[in-house]
Amino acid sequence: MTYSPSIAFVDESMRQRHGRSGLYVMAATVVTADGVDEIRRAVKLLDRRGRGFHWREAEPAERRAAVAAVAELEAVHHVVLGAGLDNQRQERGRRECLQRLLWELGALGVVEAWLDARREAQNKLDVRLVDTLRVRGAMPDSLRVDHVSSRAEPLICLADIVAGAVTAEWAEGAEEYVAPLAKVLQRYKIHLS
């Protein structure tokens, strides 16, 4: 049996409740490098609109089908739930969630983490955080972190689906989205400062 390194694809979701603190969710779908091409083929079946699958644009039936499909893939999903999100401090919430997620991915031996690309200035904030974490020894040097758009990398949508499902469970009590993922989902809860 040969070793195949693990690769993570990362996306986020956040939800505010009127008059209350919110939740920042950062999800990583972890796959082996050997399995990437097969999983990409499966992901293409989720793309009915030709723009990639996006949780927020999907109807409930499409969401249920997507979660069921994700649960069948050779992948595991690691999710950081940042409770107590202050809407005025979303970037801080992202940093805290990303820090914990990268620590967990490093502990798992993941060698690459691909974050869904945002605006250039926001991506630079992530790069600065990664540099700081490396200096502090809070993530291994062997974990490469970079950004890619979901249009260029369809596997980002898997993390989008998982993050959306976990967020919907928290905000709406929609357990039917998370239940199929129970055997392949690991959650880490943190309180945002």
N, C-alpha and C positions, 0 to 999 in steps of 0.2 A: 504494500500500500504506500503510495507516495503522498507527501505532504502538499497540501494546497493552502496557501495563505488566505486569510479572511479579509474581506473588504466590506466596509460599511457605507451605506447611503443614508444621508441625514436630511430630515425636514422638520418643520415646526408647525405648531398650531397654538393659538392663544384665544382665550375667551374671557370677556369681562361680564360680570353680572351687575346690573344697575344698582348703584349704591353700595356695592360690596367689592371685596377684592376679587381678583381674577386668577386665572391659571395659565401658566406658560408650559407648553408641552414640547419636548424635543425628542424625536424618535429616530432610532437608527435601525435599519434593516441590515443584518449581517449575513453575508453569503460567502461561499468559498470561491476563489478565483476560477476554479474549474467549472463551477456551476453558473457563472454569469451569463454566458450566451444562451443557455437553455431557459433561464429565468427571464431574460430579455424577450425571448419568443413568447413566453406565457404572458408577459406584461402587455405586449402588443394587442392581445385579445381583449384587454380591458379598455383600449382606446377606441371607443365607438365614434368619437367626434373628429378624430384626426388631429387633435391638439394635445394629446396626453390626458391621462385621467387626473382630475382635480376634485378632491373631496367636496370643497365648498360649492362646486357647480353641479354635483351629482344629485340625482333624485334618491329618495330612500331605498328604492328597490335596487338601483345601481350600486349604492353603497353596500347593501347587504351582499350582493353578488361579488363585489370587489373584495370584501373582507373574507368571504368564503374562498375565493380564489387565492388570496394571499396566504390563508391558513394552510393550503395544500402545497405550497412551495417549499423547497429545501432552503429555508431561511429561518433565522431567529430574530426577534425584535426586542430591542432594549429601549426603554422609554423613561425619561426623567420628567417627573411632574413637579413643576415649581408652583407651589401654592402661595397665595398672598401677593399676587402680581398687582403692582400699582400701575395703572394705565399710563402715568407720567414717566415711568421708569422701565419701559419695555426692553430697552437695550441692556439694562442692568439684569433684568430677568433672563434674557437670552444668555448673557455671559455666565451667569451662575449655573444655568442648566447645561450649557455647552461644556463648562469646566467639569462638571460631574460626569457628563456623558463621555467625554474624552478620557477621563480617568478610568471609567468602567471599560471602555473599548481597549485601552492600553492594557489593562489587567487581563483581558481576554486574549491578548496577542494579535489583535487586529492590526494590519500593516498599512491600510489606506482608509481614510474617511473622506468621503465626498459630500460636501455640504451644498445644499441648494443655493445657487447664487442669488444674491440680492443686488442692490445698487452697489457701485464700486466703493463708495465711502463706507457703506455698511460691511462689505467684505473685508475692507482694510481693518475695521475694528476686530473682526474675527481673527485675522492674521496677527494683529498685535496681542490678542489674548493668547493665541497659541505660542507665540514667542515668549511671553511672560510665563506661561505654564512650563515650557521647556526649561527656562532658566531656574525656576523654582523646583524642578524635578517632579512636577505634578502630572506629567505625562511622559511616556518614553520617546526618545529621539527616533525610535524605529517606526513610530506611527506618523505617516505622512498625511497631512490635512490640506485639502484644496477645495475650490469651489467649482461647480459645474451647473449649468442651467438644466432644468428638467426637460427642456426640448432636446438638448444634446445627450442627456443621460436618462433614459426612461425608467431606470430603477429607482430614481428619486421618488417616483410616484408611490412606491411601496411604503416608504417612510411617511409620505403624505397621508396615505390610507390609514396606517396604524395611528399616526398622531391625531387624525380626524376622528377615528373610532374612539380613542381614549378620551378625547376632549368632549365628544358627544355623550359619552357615558357620564362624565363629571357634570356637564352643564344641563343635560336633558334627562339623565337617568336611563339613557338608551343602551342598556346592557346587551341587547341583541347584536350590537356591532362588535363588542369585545369578546363575547362568549366563544365564538369560533377560534379565536386566537389564544385561548387559555394555555395551551400546551407549548406555545412558541413565543410567549410574551413575558418579559421580565420588566418589572417596574421599580423605579427608584424615586421615592418621594423626598422633596426638600422643601424647606420654607424659605421663600425669597426675602432677602433683607432690604 
